[in-house]
């Protein structure tokens, strides 16, 4: 092979490697996005549960018994 053919062959090999790397990174980003969505849903559910529990723990002033000195 002459120098030009070697250069083209080297560039083709590099391009194939880069294509593979981009595909791997794309898959990793997709998986991370799915995981982030799952975690966001979990956080929303936990926030809703926490709010519901907090609301059930708060008593209305009229439901409180009077202080002992009354």
C-alpha angles and dihedrals in degrees: 000000000000124000095265093053091049091050092049091047091050091049091049091052091049091048091051090050092048092048089054091047092050090050092051092048091048091053091048092051091048092051092047091050090052090049091049090051090050091049092047090053090049091050091050091051091048091048090052091049092048092050091049092050092046091050092050091051095053112089126205114246091242090056092056117096115243117263114269095251093066 
